[in-house]
Amino acid sequence: DAMSGVYSTLSKRRGEVVEEISKPGTPMVAVRAYLPVNQSFGFTKELRSNTGGKAFPQCSFDHWQLMNGDPFDASQKVGEIVAGARER
């Protein structure tokens, strides 16, 4: 099932589903979700792989969101993200 592949791929990349919109008369469903930018690299390839090529993303920037925690503490998620960005 393609929808389970969509949800598992979003979940693995800290995605947050906002809404599902069924297209009447078709088996198509549009899923609106928020995905952190740093998790979007390679997302298309993984999504297509996990859905057998049945799903494809259309991405656009929506908003900034603050993360709680200390960005200088690598033991916290926000610190882990900052440390990962600095390694690149």
Accessible surface in RSA format (square Angstrom, percent):
REM  Atomic radii and reference values for relative SASA: ProtOr
REM  Chains: A
REM  Algorithm: Lee & Richards
REM  Probe-radius: 1.40
REM  Slices: 20
REM RES _ NUM      All-atoms   Total-Side   Main-Chain    Non-polar    All polar
REM                ABS   REL    ABS   REL    ABS   REL    ABS   REL    ABS   REL
RES ASP A   1   144.94 101.5  79.06  78.7  65.87 155.8  43.01 101.2 101.92 101.6
RES ALA A   2    25.92  23.8  20.73  32.0   5.19  11.8  22.07  31.1   3.85  10.2
RES MET A   3    47.76  24.7  47.68  31.6   0.08   0.2  38.96  33.1   8.80  11.7
RES SER A   4    67.51  57.0  57.47  76.7  10.04  23.1  47.42 101.0  20.09  28.1
RES GLY A   5     6.21   7.7   0.00   N/A   6.21   7.7   6.14  16.9   0.07   0.2
RES VAL A   6    16.00  10.5  16.00  14.5   0.00   0.0  16.00  13.9   0.00   0.0
RES TYR A   7    82.21  38.4  80.18  45.6   2.03   5.3  70.51  53.0  11.70  14.4
RES SER A   8    61.69  52.1  50.57  67.5  11.12  25.6  48.68 103.7  13.01  18.2
RES THR A   9     0.11   0.1   0.00   0.0   0.11   0.3   0.11   0.2   0.00   0.0
RES LEU A  10    10.66   5.9  10.66   7.6   0.00   0.0  10.66   7.5   0.00   0.0
RES SER A  11    82.51  69.7  60.77  81.1  21.75  50.1  29.86  63.6  52.66  73.8
RES LYS A  12   146.05  71.3 113.51  69.6  32.54  77.5  78.10  70.3  67.95  72.4
RES ARG A  13    34.61  14.5  34.61  17.6   0.00   0.0   6.67   9.1  27.94  16.9
RES ARG A  14    84.21  35.4  61.86  31.5  22.36  53.2  51.84  70.9  32.37  19.6
RES GLY A  15    20.06  24.7   0.00   N/A  20.06  24.7   0.00   0.0  20.06  44.9
RES GLU A  16    99.71  57.2  95.44  72.2   4.27  10.2  37.26  72.1  62.45  51.0
RES VAL A  17    50.56  33.3  24.21  21.9  26.34  63.5  24.21  21.0  26.34  71.5
RES VAL A  18    61.64  40.6  30.84  27.9  30.80  74.2  35.31  30.7  26.33  71.4
RES GLU A  19    72.06  41.4  63.75  48.2   8.31  19.8  26.15  50.6  45.90  37.5
RES GLU A  20    89.66  51.5  60.55  45.8  29.10  69.3  19.40  37.5  70.26  57.4
RES ILE A  21    77.77  44.3  74.86  55.8   2.91   7.0  77.77  56.0   0.00   0.0
RES SER A  22    80.28  67.8  65.31  87.2  14.97  34.5  36.15  77.0  44.13  61.8
RES LYS A  23    84.24  41.1  82.67  50.7   1.57   3.7  38.06  34.3  46.18  49.2
RES PRO A  24   128.12  93.4 100.19  91.3  27.93 101.5 111.30  91.9  16.82 104.5
RES GLY A  25    89.83 110.8   0.00   N/A  89.83 110.8  45.72 125.5  44.11  98.8
RES THR A  26    69.81  49.7  47.27  47.9  22.54  53.7  51.86  69.7  17.95  27.1
RES PRO A  27   136.00  99.1 102.35  93.3  33.65 122.3 116.11  95.9  19.89 123.6
RES MET A  28   115.37  59.7 109.07  72.2   6.29  15.0  80.90  68.8  34.47  45.7
RES VAL A  29    55.12  36.3  26.83  24.3  28.29  68.2  27.95  24.3  27.17  73.7
RES ALA A  30    37.91  34.9  30.02  46.3   7.89  18.0  37.91  53.4   0.00   0.0
RES VAL A  31    40.63  26.7   9.31   8.4  31.32  75.5   9.80   8.5  30.83  83.6
RES ARG A  32   108.74  45.7 102.19  52.1   6.55  15.6  40.39  55.2  68.35  41.4
RES ALA A  33    33.67  31.0   6.73  10.4  26.94  61.3   6.73   9.5  26.94  71.4
RES TYR A  34    61.51  28.7  58.29  33.2   3.23   8.4  40.36  30.3  21.16  26.1
RES LEU A  35    40.36  22.5  15.52  11.1  24.84  62.4  16.42  11.5  23.94  64.4
RES PRO A  36    39.65  28.9  26.64  24.3  13.01  47.3  38.87  32.1   0.78   4.9
RES VAL A  37    94.44  62.1  88.43  80.1   6.01  14.5  89.42  77.7   5.02  13.6
RES ASN A  38    46.68  32.2  29.70  28.7  16.98  40.9  19.61  47.2  27.07  26.2
RES GLN A  39    44.79  25.0  43.15  31.5   1.63   3.9   1.89   4.0  42.89  32.5
RES SER A  40    38.92  32.9  28.24  37.7  10.68  24.6  17.14  36.5  21.78  30.5
RES PHE A  41   139.15  69.6 122.13  75.6  17.02  44.3 127.34  77.2  11.81  33.8
RES GLY A  42    47.86  59.0   0.00   N/A  47.86  59.0  32.20  88.4  15.65  35.1
RES PHE A  43    12.75   6.4  12.52   7.8   0.23   0.6  12.52   7.6   0.23   0.7
RES THR A  44    72.22  51.4  71.04  72.0   1.19   2.8  49.08  65.9  23.15  35.0
RES LYS A  45   166.54  81.2 157.80  96.8   8.74  20.8 107.28  96.6  59.26  63.1
RES GLU A  46    31.67  18.2  26.93  20.4   4.74  11.3  23.67  45.8   8.00   6.5
RES LEU A  47     8.02   4.5   8.02   5.7   0.00   0.0   8.02   5.6   0.00   0.0
RES ARG A  48    95.76  40.2  93.49  47.7   2.27   5.4  23.73  32.4  72.04  43.7
RES SER A  49    85.75  72.5  54.62  72.9  31.12  71.7  31.85  67.8  53.90  75.5
RES ASN A  50    62.86  43.3  37.65  36.4  25.21  60.7  11.73  28.2  51.12  49.4
RES THR A  51     7.46   5.3   0.00   0.0   7.46  17.8   4.56   6.1   2.90   4.4
RES GLY A  52    67.96  83.8   0.00   N/A  67.96  83.8  39.34 108.0  28.62  64.1
RES GLY A  53    32.30  39.8   0.00   N/A  32.30  39.8  15.77  43.3  16.53  37.0
RES LYS A  54   157.75  77.0 125.65  77.1  32.09  76.4  80.07  72.1  77.68  82.7
RES ALA A  55    16.11  14.8  11.40  17.6   4.71  10.7  16.11  22.7   0.00   0.0
RES PHE A  56   148.54  74.3 127.77  79.1  20.77  54.0 127.77  77.5  20.77  59.4
RES PRO A  57    36.93  26.9  11.10  10.1  25.84  93.9  18.30  15.1  18.63 115.8
RES GLN A  58   178.23  99.7 142.65 104.3  35.58  84.7  49.89 106.2 128.34  97.3
RES CYS A  59    95.01  71.9  58.50  65.2  36.51  85.8  39.15  99.2  55.87  60.2
RES SER A  60   104.11  88.0  70.41  94.0  33.70  77.6  49.06 104.5  55.06  77.1
RES PHE A  61   125.45  62.8  86.45  53.5  39.00 101.5  93.82  56.9  31.63  90.5
RES ASP A  62    79.67  55.8  49.43  49.2  30.24  71.5  16.18  38.1  63.49  63.3
RES HIS A  63    76.11  41.6  56.26  39.1  19.86  50.8  47.85  49.3  28.26  32.9
RES TRP A  64   218.87  87.8 197.03  95.4  21.84  51.3 176.23  94.0  42.65  69.2
RES GLN A  65   134.55  75.2 105.16  76.9  29.39  70.0  39.00  83.0  95.55  72.5
RES LEU A  66   173.76  96.8 153.04 109.5  20.72  52.1 154.69 108.6  19.07  51.3
RES MET A  67    82.77  42.9  56.05  37.1  26.72  63.6  43.79  37.2  38.99  51.7
RES ASN A  68   147.49 101.7 124.05 119.9  23.43  56.4  35.42  85.2 112.07 108.3
RES GLY A  69    48.21  59.5   0.00   N/A  48.21  59.5  20.68  56.7  27.53  61.7
RES ASP A  70    62.92  44.1  58.35  58.1   4.58  10.8  22.45  52.8  40.47  40.4
RES PRO A  71    54.75  39.9  51.51  47.0   3.24  11.8  51.51  42.5   3.24  20.1
RES PHE A  72   159.65  79.9 125.00  77.4  34.65  90.2 130.75  79.3  28.90  82.7
RES ASP A  73    48.89  34.2  43.70  43.5   5.19  12.3  13.11  30.8  35.78  35.7
RES ALA A  74    71.57  65.8  54.53  84.2  17.04  38.8  55.39  78.0  16.18  42.9
RES SER A  75   102.26  86.4  58.55  78.1  43.70 100.7  54.64 116.4  47.62  66.7
RES GLN A  76    66.90  37.4  61.73  45.1   5.17  12.3  30.51  64.9  36.39  27.6
RES LYS A  77    98.57  48.1  88.07  54.0  10.50  25.0  56.71  51.0  41.86  44.6
RES VAL A  78    17.26  11.4  16.22  14.7   1.04   2.5  16.22  14.1   1.04   2.8
RES GLY A  79     1.71   2.1   0.00   N/A   1.71   2.1   0.11   0.3   1.59   3.6
RES GLU A  80    94.09  54.0  87.72  66.4   6.37  15.2  32.74  63.3  61.35  50.1
RES ILE A  81    37.79  21.5  30.55  22.8   7.24  17.5  36.45  26.2   1.34   3.6
RES VAL A  82    39.04  25.7  36.93  33.4   2.11   5.1  38.99  33.9   0.04   0.1
RES ALA A  83    40.17  36.9  34.62  53.4   5.54  12.6  38.88  54.8   1.29   3.4
RES GLY A  84    29.61  36.5   0.00   N/A  29.61  36.5  25.42  69.8   4.19   9.4
RES ALA A  85    51.65  47.5  37.97  58.6  13.68  31.1  38.20  53.8  13.45  35.6
RES ARG A  86   170.30  71.5 135.87  69.3  34.43  82.0  62.97  86.1 107.33  65.1
RES GLU A  87   151.97  87.2 114.42  86.6  37.55  89.4  47.26  91.4 104.71  85.5
RES ARG A  88   191.30  80.3 126.02  64.2  65.28 155.4  88.23 120.6 103.07  62.5
END  Absolute sums over single chains surface
CHAIN  1 A     6772.2       5075.6       1696.6       3852.4       2919.8
END  Absolute sums over all chains
TOTAL          6772.2       5075.6       1696.6       3852.4       2919.8
